[in-house]
Amino acid sequence: MARRAGVVIRWIVTLLILAGGIFIIWKFIINRPKAAYENPTAAVKVEKPYRATVKQSLSLNGYIEAQAMIPVVPFVQGTITGYYAKAGDYVHEGDVLAQIDSEPYELQAKQAEAVYLAADATFTRVSNLYNSGAATKQNYDEAKASLDAYKAQYDLAMVQLGYATVTAPKSGTILMADSAEGSIGTSSNPLYVIADLDKLQINLNVPERYYDMISKGIQNIQAIVTRDGASTSAHVDTVAPYISPTSKTFGVKLSLDGDVSMFRPGMYVDVNLVYSTYDNALVLDQRVRNTDGSSYYYDPETQTARHVVLDVIAADNEKFVIDEKWADTLFIVDGQGTVLDGQKVNVI
């Protein structure tokens, strides 16, 4: 009996030890209270909006053109016996540029002159007879008509003789000189092309959505033309009164101002067209906005970051204009990409 009682007691002690171990495991391991998760305090940098000028602009491309491309064509046909200018030369109005073989036109002028002189002599004789009553009014009128006709032929012959000498119609620089002595000059083929390189322009095709802004503010539009480090200003000369139905664009012609010595017709240039300007506006840097356009501002009372989507009034590449109600708000400018709405932040 004593042995059996000892075995029972050992089992009871063993069970008590196991029960105590199970209780300890349940109490301190399985059923221990879970610590509440708290978002880490993110370090952020904040700034207030500031005042600046924002210029809304449109970047386009185009080609430089001369405002006037003047073809020099001979008004008479013939062999070119003199070709005196080359591409790049600056010529003045009236300078002789080429000579068409004038011999045929000289003969034509002499022939017309002889006929005219004969008609003039006939008219003088008939006129004297008419004044003395020896000729009729009809004789007088016929002689006068013949004289006028032959005079017109003579004048035309002299004009054609003068056209054999080809002169510059305007002052400018010769852009093209594609003929030579010995070739045939005709009115269908220009001997030269002249342009005034001090008067240059650009024709742009602007998207339809900018039509109202540009057409209504044409006097205030500013344009900067750049190419390989060279730049000059330009102003809007004309705005097309219609939209192209195929390309959904409208034409804008710019005239270059200032020093245009670095620009030549045919050059491909970049154009920055400023169509509206906001002076002394309340602005934030573009880096304040996330990729989705949203921003975060700092709430000093709760020391948290608050999410907001700002109404952008105007913008350029560096900053954007916001409403005046945000003037005293602290916006997160560094660290906004790692915070959540309502998360506590540490301002540095």
ABEGO torsion letter per residue (X at the ends): XAAAAAAAAAAAAAAAAAAAAAAAAAAAAAABBBBBBBBBBBBBBBBBBBBBBBBBBBBBBBBBBBABBBBBBBABBEBBABBABBBGBBBBBGBBABBBBAAAAAAAAAAAAAAAAAAAAAAAAAAAAAAAGABBAAAAAAAAAAAAAAAAAAAAAAAAAAAABBBBABBEBBABBABBBGBBBBAABBABBBBBAABBBBBBBBBAAAAAAAAAAAAABBBBBBBGGBBBBBBBABBBABBBAAAGBBBBBBBBBEBAAABBBGBBBBBBBBABBBBGBBBBBAAABBAAGBBBBBBAAAGBBBBBBBBBABBBAABBBBBAAAAABBBBABGAAABBBGBBBBBX
